């Protein structure tokens, strides 16, 4: 019974880790709720009235979510500096509340400074956010000079409670957070293997859903890998350890994605295109029974279950786990493959390579393992991993990119835009309500946060308005249920605050819903609740979103097309860098920092994916552009997958006995790199007339056999990645309207 209980708890823990990598959302929710609850308890015990308790609760919330630095010392400094900023802000809000014109002008200046402060990093962003939100708080609670002493005390209590909860009650250290992210990676890798199992067993009617689950599993695994890479420097004791973990995470991710592609190819009548794994909504190839002996499916199912067991087990696991590991790693040797068709044998090889990546990941995360039960195949794999680990060198620091100046600087442009939009929102808000005009300003401010183009602001404004409308309905119902029961209302406020922060990274619409429902309860506590107030909230929200979009479209605008084109050029440049460096190393050139280049490519692709959301949003009327944007992003993800695979293979070159440099690769892959640069030049400047070149396959350029006769199947894998990358780059030219030139022209 105890073992079963531990198993259930472990399963729940793994599912939670997979759904919330690093428990970041859970931590944010608990921290904020804890700070607010502690603030309310202290203020209530001290005899403060409801207005001051509301002010304290909102201050605790702001002082908790505004701090984003990763190091605890930096967090403490920002929190300490934030308190005087908050005291000055609430004081000015109270003093200027009776001076309408001067107060409005100051509010606009404060907004400009708050947004402009983002150029100074996390601390500048946090202090600007605290200054703006506390000034808004003074308007919300109707602060006056007579109430300032009580508000100062409430703010001081709120910041102290926020610090206590952050550093003592719900502490987060970089090492602890990285450990939870590693656990999340392992859980998501296990979920992806489960998706592979479902794809293996899927009938023709279930193939599309199974493929969609594999796509989602790949995307979630990649998301966690990027989160881990962003935390490595703070969470690991030295740079060598960080690079080791980075390499093993990349190996496991690439091996798992390749296993899914091999399995899909084996089940389909035709070879599955890599694009199939990256294009949302693309139908699955026609699937049938696995070719080969009848027991091939049973063997694959058994080995995928064994692979999942290797992923989820921690520690040594005993003799049973060692036997599973030995069997799976044995598939890396040709003589151990079961009799089957070539496509099915490729799947078994993929399982062996994934098992090797899992073993390397386990060594990197947990340290040396028990080797007493190793088979010869496992011993060889372990020797390869040890040789690779010994070859890790510290990478050179990347040069800082030149930043634009003046109005071209993103923070300056955003500060000007949000200031103009807020000025319009103040004027319009005053016309709607002389008492609650600030809601329009708040919406205008919020739609500019973490956005960089007019389209992104439009989508964010639409989502906020949608969440607000439904939140108003919920607020009406909750206010009717609560009535004048103060502590019941505060309890519901805490619940809504947790839901707001837990869902914020998942859905901006949901977050807006919980915010509006919470505000309905706060109005009830302040005895200012009415149907008219909540309807006015919707009107002010719509006005603020409209002012934000108007300012973004007319004041120093960054069109969505321009923004996506700039990011697309960046992705292509990073892709060319990774491909050229990897091919150069595979051709015998000097070793470079390939994994860092691949990470920069992934980050650039993530930025592009976010920027194309306005183009791919379901409500967009431009269906053709939506289809094109999705197709281009999917092609780029395919290119990035093959480039990452080449980089990972090139990193093994100095130590892996099965890989040798082939000088012919540089010349054969030169066309691919030139084509990537040509497309980037054409996207950056439509006047460029250069064309993308097509021609003989890379295998034929290598002399027919692709080198497979000399170096074996791993070199053949390099050749396949190069050919798929070359095909994807040529395919990318067509939707981007870059001319394609055949060799006979």
SVG drawing of the C-alpha trace seen along z (x, -y; Angstrom):
<svg xmlns="http://www.w3.org/2000/svg" viewBox="-27 -72 68 84">
<polyline fill="none" stroke="black" stroke-width="0.4" points="0.0,0.0 2.8,-2.4 4.5,-1.6 1.3,-2.3 0.8,-5.5 4.3,-6.6 3.7,-5.7 0.5,-7.8 2.2,-10.7 5.1,-10.4 2.8,-10.3 0.9,-13.4 4.2,-15.2 5.4,-14.3 2.1,-15.5 2.3,-18.8 6.0,-19.2 5.1,-18.6 2.1,-21.0 4.0,-23.7 7.8,-23.5 9.8,-24.6 6.5,-25.2 6.9,-28.8 3.1,-29.5 2.4,-27.7 5.2,-29.6 4.0,-33.0 0.4,-32.3 1.5,-31.1 3.9,-34.0 1.3,-36.6 -1.5,-35.0 0.7,-34.5 1.9,-38.1 -1.7,-39.4 -3.0,-37.2 -0.2,-38.1 -0.7,-41.8 -4.5,-41.5 -3.9,-39.6 -1.4,-42.2 -3.5,-45.2 -6.7,-43.6 -4.8,-42.9 -3.6,-46.5 -7.2,-47.8 -7.0,-49.3 -10.2,-49.9 -11.3,-48.1 -10.0,-50.9 -6.5,-50.6 -6.7,-46.8 -7.6,-46.9 -4.7,-49.3 -2.4,-47.0 -3.6,-44.0 -3.1,-45.6 0.4,-46.9 1.4,-43.5 0.3,-42.1 2.3,-44.7 5.4,-44.4 5.4,-40.6 4.8,-40.3 6.9,-43.4 10.2,-41.8 11.6,-39.6 15.4,-39.4 16.7,-35.9 19.3,-36.4 17.9,-36.8 20.3,-39.7 19.1,-41.7 15.5,-41.0 16.1,-42.3 17.7,-45.5 14.9,-46.2 12.3,-45.5 14.1,-47.9 14.3,-50.6 10.7,-50.0 9.2,-51.0 10.3,-54.7 9.2,-54.8 5.8,-53.5 5.6,-56.0 6.4,-58.9 4.0,-57.7 1.0,-57.4 1.8,-60.7 1.9,-62.5 -1.4,-60.7 -3.0,-62.0 -1.7,-65.6 -2.6,-65.9 -6.0,-64.3 -7.6,-67.7 -5.6,-69.3 -7.1,-67.7 -5.0,-69.1 -1.7,-69.0 -2.5,-65.5 -3.3,-64.2 -0.1,-65.8 2.0,-64.2 0.3,-60.8 1.3,-61.0 4.9,-61.9 5.0,-59.0 3.8,-56.6 6.5,-57.7 9.2,-57.3 7.9,-53.9 8.0,-52.5 11.3,-54.2 12.8,-52.6 12.6,-49.2 15.9,-50.1 17.6,-49.7 16.8,-46.0 14.7,-44.1 15.2,-46.7 14.1,-49.6 11.1,-47.7 10.1,-46.7 10.5,-50.3 8.5,-51.7 5.8,-49.2 5.6,-49.9 5.5,-53.6 2.6,-53.4 0.6,-50.8 0.8,-52.5 -0.3,-55.8 -3.2,-54.0 -3.9,-52.5 -4.1,-56.0 -6.8,-56.9 -8.6,-53.6 -9.0,-54.0 -9.6,-57.8 -6.4,-58.8 -6.2,-62.2 -3.6,-64.1 -5.5,-63.2 -5.3,-59.5 -1.6,-59.4 -0.2,-58.3 -2.5,-55.3 -1.6,-54.5 2.1,-54.8 1.8,-52.3 -0.3,-50.0 2.4,-50.1 5.2,-49.5 3.4,-46.5 2.7,-45.2 6.3,-45.4 7.6,-43.8 5.1,-41.0 6.0,-40.5 9.7,-40.3 8.9,-37.8 6.9,-35.5 9.5,-35.8 12.6,-35.0 11.3,-32.8 7.9,-31.3 8.1,-30.5 11.8,-30.8 13.2,-30.0 16.9,-29.6 18.4,-29.4 19.7,-25.8 16.3,-24.7 14.4,-26.2 16.8,-24.5 16.3,-21.2 12.5,-21.5 12.9,-22.4 15.0,-19.3 12.3,-17.2 9.8,-18.9 12.0,-18.1 12.1,-14.4 8.3,-14.4 7.6,-16.0 10.0,-13.6 8.1,-10.7 4.8,-12.2 6.4,-12.5 7.3,-8.8 3.7,-8.0 2.6,-10.0 4.9,-7.9 3.2,-4.8 -0.2,-6.2 1.1,-6.9 2.3,-3.3 -1.1,-1.9 -3.3,-4.6 -5.6,-3.4 -6.4,-5.4 -9.2,-7.3 -7.0,-8.2 -3.8,-9.1 -4.4,-12.8 -5.0,-13.1 -2.0,-10.9 0.2,-13.1 -1.2,-16.3 -0.2,-14.9 3.3,-14.2 3.5,-17.7 2.4,-19.1 4.8,-16.9 7.7,-18.1 6.7,-21.7 6.4,-21.4 9.7,-19.5 11.4,-22.2 9.8,-24.9 11.2,-23.3 14.6,-22.9 14.7,-26.7 13.7,-27.4 16.5,-25.3 19.0,-26.9 18.0,-30.3 18.6,-29.3 21.8,-27.4 24.3,-30.1 22.6,-30.9 21.6,-27.4 24.8,-25.5 28.1,-25.7 30.4,-26.4 30.3,-26.9 31.6,-23.4 28.6,-21.9 26.2,-24.3 27.5,-23.3 27.3,-19.6 23.7,-19.9 23.0,-22.0 24.5,-19.4 22.6,-16.5 19.3,-18.4 19.9,-19.1 20.8,-15.5 17.7,-14.2 15.4,-16.6 16.8,-15.9 16.8,-12.1 13.2,-12.2 12.0,-14.3 13.8,-12.1 12.3,-8.9 8.8,-10.3 9.7,-11.1 11.1,-7.6 8.0,-6.0 5.7,-8.1 7.8,-7.2 7.6,-3.5 3.8,-3.6 3.1,-5.5 3.2,-4.3 5.5,-7.1 8.4,-8.6 7.0,-11.2 8.3,-14.8 9.8,-16.5 7.4,-19.4 4.6,-17.0 5.8,-17.3 5.9,-21.1 2.9,-22.3 -0.2,-22.7 -3.2,-21.0 -1.3,-19.2 -3.0,-15.8 -1.1,-12.7 0.2,-10.5 -1.9,-7.4 -0.9,-4.9 -1.1,-1.1 0.4,2.0 4.1,1.9 5.9,3.7 7.9,6.8 7.3,9.6 4.0,9.6 5.7,9.2 7.4,6.0 4.7,3.9 4.7,5.8 8.5,5.5 8.4,1.7 5.6,1.3 7.6,3.2 10.7,1.2 8.9,-2.2 7.5,-1.2 11.0,-0.3 12.3,-3.7 9.6,-5.5 10.6,-3.6 14.2,-4.7 13.1,-8.3 10.9,-8.4 13.1,-6.3 15.5,-8.2 18.6,-6.9 20.2,-3.6 16.9,-1.7 18.4,1.7 19.1,4.7 15.7,4.6 16.4,1.1 19.9,2.0 18.6,4.9 16.2,2.6 18.9,0.1 21.3,2.7 18.7,4.1 17.8,0.7 21.4,-0.5 22.1,2.8 20.1,1.5 22.9,-0.9 24.9,2.1 23.8,3.4 23.9,7.1 21.5,6.6 18.6,5.2 15.6,7.6 14.7,8.8 12.4,6.3 12.0,3.9 14.6,1.1 12.1,-1.5 11.2,0.5 14.9,1.2 15.4,-2.6 12.9,-3.0 14.8,-0.5 18.0,-2.4 16.1,-5.6 15.1,-3.9 18.7,-3.0 19.9,-6.6 17.2,-8.0 18.2,-5.6 21.8,-6.7 20.6,-10.4 18.6,-9.5 21.6,-7.8 23.7,-10.9 21.0,-13.1 20.9,-11.0 24.7,-11.1 24.6,-14.9 21.8,-15.5 22.5,-12.8 26.2,-12.1 28.1,-8.8 25.9,-5.7 26.3,-2.0 28.2,-0.3 28.3,3.2 25.5,4.6 26.7,2.9 26.6,4.9 29.4,4.3 27.0,2.0 26.2,0.0 29.9,-0.2 30.8,-1.6 28.0,-4.2 29.2,-5.2 32.8,-5.6 31.5,-7.8 29.6,-10.0 32.7,-10.3 34.9,-11.2 32.4,-13.9 32.1,-15.3 35.9,-15.6 36.0,-17.6 33.7,-20.3 35.4,-23.7 34.1,-27.1 32.5,-29.0 33.5,-32.5 31.2,-35.3 29.0,-36.6 29.6,-40.2 26.9,-42.6 24.8,-43.6 24.7,-47.3 21.5,-48.9 19.5,-51.4 19.5,-54.9 17.0,-57.8 13.4,-57.1 14.5,-53.9 15.2,-52.4 12.3,-50.1 11.9,-51.5 11.9,-55.1 9.4,-54.4 7.1,-52.4 7.3,-55.2 6.2,-57.8 3.4,-55.6 2.0,-54.6 2.2,-58.3 0.2,-59.5 -2.3,-56.6 -2.7,-57.3 -3.3,-61.0 -6.1,-60.1 -7.4,-57.6 -7.4,-60.3 -9.4,-62.6 -11.9,-60.0 -12.1,-58.4 -12.9,-61.8 -15.8,-62.1 -17.1,-58.7 -16.6,-59.2 -14.8,-61.9 -14.3,-59.5 -13.1,-56.3 -11.4,-57.5 -8.2,-55.7 -9.4,-52.3 -8.9,-53.4 -5.4,-54.5 -4.6,-51.1 -5.8,-49.2 -3.8,-51.3 -0.7,-50.8 -1.2,-47.0 -1.7,-46.3 1.7,-47.8 3.5,-45.5 5.5,-42.7 4.3,-43.8 6.3,-45.1 4.0,-45.7 0.5,-47.1 -0.9,-43.7 0.3,-42.3 -1.3,-45.3 -4.6,-44.8 -4.7,-41.1 -3.8,-41.8 -6.5,-44.6 -9.1,-42.2 -8.2,-39.5 -8.4,-41.9 -11.7,-43.2 -13.1,-39.7 -11.9,-38.7 -13.3,-41.9 -16.7,-41.3 -17.0,-37.8 -15.3,-39.0 -18.0,-41.6 -20.7,-38.9 -18.7,-36.8 -18.2,-39.9 -22.0,-40.6 -22.7,-37.0 -19.9,-37.0 -20.9,-40.4 -24.5,-39.2 -23.4,-36.0 -21.0,-37.8 -23.1,-40.7 -21.5,-42.5 -19.5,-39.5 -16.1,-41.2 -13.9,-38.2 -15.7,-35.9 -15.1,-38.6 -11.4,-38.7 -11.1,-34.9 -12.6,-34.9 -10.2,-37.7 -7.3,-35.5 -8.6,-32.7 -9.0,-34.9 -5.5,-36.3 -4.1,-32.8 -6.1,-31.9 -5.0,-35.2 -1.2,-34.5 -1.5,-30.8 -3.2,-31.3 -1.4,-34.4 1.3,-32.6 -1.4,-30.4 -4.1,-32.7 -4.3,-36.5 -8.1,-36.3 -8.4,-34.1 -6.1,-36.4 -8.3,-39.4 -11.4,-37.5 -10.0,-36.8 -8.8,-40.4 -12.2,-41.8 -14.0,-39.4 -11.6,-40.3 -12.2,-44.0 -16.0,-43.5 -15.4,-42.1 -13.0,-45.0 -15.7,-47.4 -18.1,-45.5 -15.7,-45.8 -15.3,-49.6 -19.1,-49.9 -18.9,-51.4 -20.3,-48.3 -23.1,-48.8 -24.2,-47.5 -23.3,-50.8 -19.7,-50.6 -19.1,-47.3 -20.6,-48.4 -18.4,-51.4 -15.4,-49.1 -16.1,-47.5 -16.5,-50.8 -13.3,-52.2 -11.5,-48.9 -12.7,-49.2 -11.7,-52.9 -8.2,-52.1 -7.6,-49.3 -8.8,-51.5 -6.5,-54.4 -3.5,-51.9 -4.1,-50.6 -4.6,-54.1 -1.3,-55.3 0.6,-52.2 -0.8,-52.6 -0.1,-56.3 2.8,-57.3 6.1,-55.8 4.3,-52.7 5.9,-49.3 3.8,-47.4 3.3,-43.7 4.7,-43.0 7.8,-45.0 8.3,-43.4 7.9,-39.9 10.2,-40.7 12.9,-41.9 12.6,-38.8 12.5,-36.5 15.8,-38.0 17.3,-37.4 16.1,-33.8 17.6,-33.2 20.9,-34.8 21.0,-32.5 20.1,-29.5 22.9,-30.3 25.4,-30.7 24.5,-27.4 24.5,-25.5 27.8,-27.0 29.5,-26.4 28.2,-22.8 29.2,-21.9 32.6,-23.6 33.2,-21.4 31.9,-18.3 34.3,-19.1 37.3,-19.1 37.3,-22.8 38.1,-24.1 35.6,-23.4 33.2,-26.2 30.5,-27.0 27.7,-25.3 25.2,-24.7 25.2,-28.4 24.6,-29.3 21.7,-26.7 20.3,-28.3 20.4,-31.7 18.5,-30.3 15.8,-28.8 15.4,-32.1 15.1,-34.0 12.5,-31.5 10.5,-31.8 10.4,-35.6 9.2,-35.2 6.5,-32.7 5.2,-35.2 5.3,-38.1 3.2,-36.1 0.3,-35.6 -1.6,-38.5 -1.3,-36.9 -2.3,-33.4 -5.0,-34.4 -8.3,-32.6 -10.3,-35.9 -8.0,-37.4 -9.9,-37.9 -6.8,-37.4 -7.0,-33.6 -4.4,-33.4 -1.8,-35.3 -2.6,-33.1 -2.0,-30.0 1.3,-31.4 2.5,-32.5 1.9,-29.1 3.6,-27.4 6.6,-29.7 7.0,-29.2 6.6,-25.4 9.3,-25.3 11.6,-27.4 11.1,-25.0 11.9,-22.1 15.1,-23.9 16.0,-24.6 15.5,-20.9 17.9,-19.8 20.4,-22.5 20.3,-21.6 20.8,-17.9 23.9,-18.9 25.2,-21.0 24.8,-18.2 26.5,-15.7 29.4,-18.1 29.9,-18.5 30.5,-14.8 33.2,-14.8 36.3,-15.1 35.4,-12.2 32.9,-9.8 34.7,-6.8 31.9,-6.4 32.1,-9.9 34.9,-11.3 35.3,-14.6 34.5,-14.7 36.0,-17.7 33.6,-17.3 30.6,-18.4 31.7,-22.0 31.4,-22.3 28.3,-20.2 26.4,-22.3 27.7,-25.6 24.6,-26.0 22.3,-25.6 24.0,-28.3 24.1,-30.7 20.3,-30.1 19.6,-31.0 21.6,-34.2 19.8,-35.0 16.3,-34.6 17.4,-36.8 18.7,-39.5 15.4,-39.4 13.2,-39.6 15.3,-42.6 15.2,-44.4 12.6,-43.6 14.9,-45.3 17.3,-42.3 16.9,-40.2 19.1,-37.2 17.5,-33.8 17.6,-30.6 19.6,-27.9 18.5,-24.3 20.5,-21.5 21.7,-17.9 21.2,-16.3 23.8,-16.7 24.5,-12.9 25.4,-13.2 27.6,-16.2 29.5,-14.0 30.3,-11.5 27.3,-9.3 27.6,-7.3 27.5,-10.3 30.4,-8.9 28.3,-6.1 30.8,-3.5 33.6,-5.0 32.0,-6.2 28.7,-4.2 25.2,-5.2 25.9,-8.2 27.5,-10.0 24.4,-8.9 22.3,-10.6 24.3,-13.8 23.6,-13.5 19.9,-13.1 19.8,-16.2 21.7,-18.2 19.3,-17.1 16.2,-17.8 17.5,-21.2 18.3,-22.0 14.8,-20.9 13.2,-23.0 15.2,-26.1 14.2,-25.8 10.6,-25.3 10.9,-28.4 11.7,-30.5 8.3,-30.0 5.9,-31.5 8.4,-34.3 8.3,-35.1 12.0,-34.6 12.7,-33.4 14.0,-29.8 16.6,-29.1 17.0,-25.6 20.5,-24.5 19.5,-24.4 18.6,-28.1"/>
</svg>
